[in-house]
Structures are given as structure tokens and as C-alpha cells.
């Protein structure tokens, strides 16, 4: 899936379906599914297994998982279930399974995201690396040929400059790992000029200079850019912005979680976009879905994690 195609005639579902097709062609990866104790989370794991994306290890109260499966008409025959008493124990055990190498992907079930990420980020028993963990929304927006990455709209509330450096690098690594080429990364603010009154403009300029100095690698950065200048060539030209990124951004880096969350949800509820979600910066990709996600978005989240896990294993991009 080339990131440089320009026609806008494709259906939004095509973008996710192409990603899913690529991941289906790869060997399934083991996934530790933490507390899949409601119908959406268990269905997502089972359906991803049925199409060959993952080999799930279900971690949670066995009786409760069985009851959910029976009520939803799902078959869990032959799937490994690790019986633990509650969601906290499920999060800890799922992380342990990944840490010991039994699974290459971690998948959130019906527990709260904070509960799972608290186990992921524990210093001695978690899945920490030298990077700050961060979330990326992969948005399929109607009228736009390619997916749009938005980060971070779910994990880091008010990231400082060095946290933003990791947020940017995580998103670039995902984009490259999925075989989408070299991403154009727009560092967003309210305006496109650097001003002391808006601190995010100063951080945007600093991130671009960090990229110039090799502290961020693999992408083309520009910022600060307002949202319109990042995605509309016409808006960028009217403002006289000369840039390889302006008007053609693949990745939008938001100033803080509030801005990113509102942007992603505006696209979902006003522009009818679908959103897949993945957490990066840990030892393995983490599939972080919402109860409100439809089946296609859940499957796309799995597909992205699977494809990226393969690229991490082989140190080669997966051609999507």
C-alpha cells in the first residue's frame, strides 16, 4: 500500500482491508489476550484467530470467558485459556507471558487500558524499553486515499520534548515497518509560526531540529503546522509555506492527549472515519481497542500489530 497515491476515490474500508490482507499472508503470531470477558473483546480475538492473524492465549477467569463464549455463540475449543481470578491478575499474567517469549503481541480485553499499561510499564516485571510508550491511531478517513496516523491521543497526557521525541520515533518506526515508505510528519500546533506564547510551536521547531541532527530518524519532519496546513496543499500554498510535508502529511503529531483525542474522535464521528489503535515503545506491539470499535477496526488493529511484529522480528519492512 503506497503512501504516495493521490486519488481520493477509494472507500475508507479499502485501506484497512489491504492491511488485513497483507497480515493474513503472514504466519499467525501468538497473542496474549488480557481479560477477554465481554462479547466485543472475545469476539475480536476469536475472529482474528479464525482468519489466521493470531494464535490467542486467553488470560482471565475461565468460567467467565466460557460463559461469554456460550452466550455469544463463539467456539473456544482448542484455544489455550489461562485461568486467573480477576482483571488485575489477567493483566499481570498476560504481560508475563509476553515477557517470557510465549507471545509476540499483547491484546487488551475488557479491562481498562490503564490497568493493562500499569503492568506493561512496571520497571522489573513489565515490558519497558528505552523508549516512552505511546499510542498511534491509524485512521481510515473517507475521501482520503491513504491512512492517516495520529499520535499520541491515548497514553501521554502532556508529554515534554523528550517524550515527544519518542512519540514521533515510535510512529515513524511503525510507518516504515509496515512498508509504507518514508513518512511525512507534521508537528501540529494552532499556528505555523514559532511564538513564545504557544509553547507547542517551540517544541515543534525543536523536534524538527532534532531530526536534522539525527536524534529522530526515518521521516521528514516539519512544524509547527496548523491542521489545515498539514493536510491541505491549497491551505499551505495560500499561507506561502514551502515544505515537503505541508499539505501531504502522513503522520500528525499532536501537542497533547486532549488535542489528539478530540481530533481523532472528530474524524470518527463527524467524518465517519474508522480508527485502528496500537501502542508502541514496549517490547511488543500492544493492541488497544475500544468497546465502540467495529469489527473491521478491531481486525485492522490486529493486522497492524501482526505485520509490525513480523517486521520487528525480521528487521525488514512488511510490504503493505
Secondary structure, DSSP 8 states (H G I E B T S, - for coil): --TT-----S-HHHHHHHHHHHHHTS--EEEEEE---SHHHHHHHHHHHHTTSEEEEEEE-HHHHHHHHHHHT---TT-EEEE-SSHHHHHHHHHHHHHTTS-SEEEE-SS-HHHHHHHHT-TTTS---SS--EEEEEEE-TT-SS-EEEE-SSS-SS--HHHHHHHHHHHHHHHHHTT--SEEEEEE-SSSS--TTSHHHHHHHHHHHHHHTTSS-SEEEEEEE-HHHHH-HHHHHHTT---SSTT--SEEE-SSHHHHHHHHHHHHHHS--EEEEEEESSSSEEE---TT--HHHHHHHHHHHHHHHHHHHHTS----
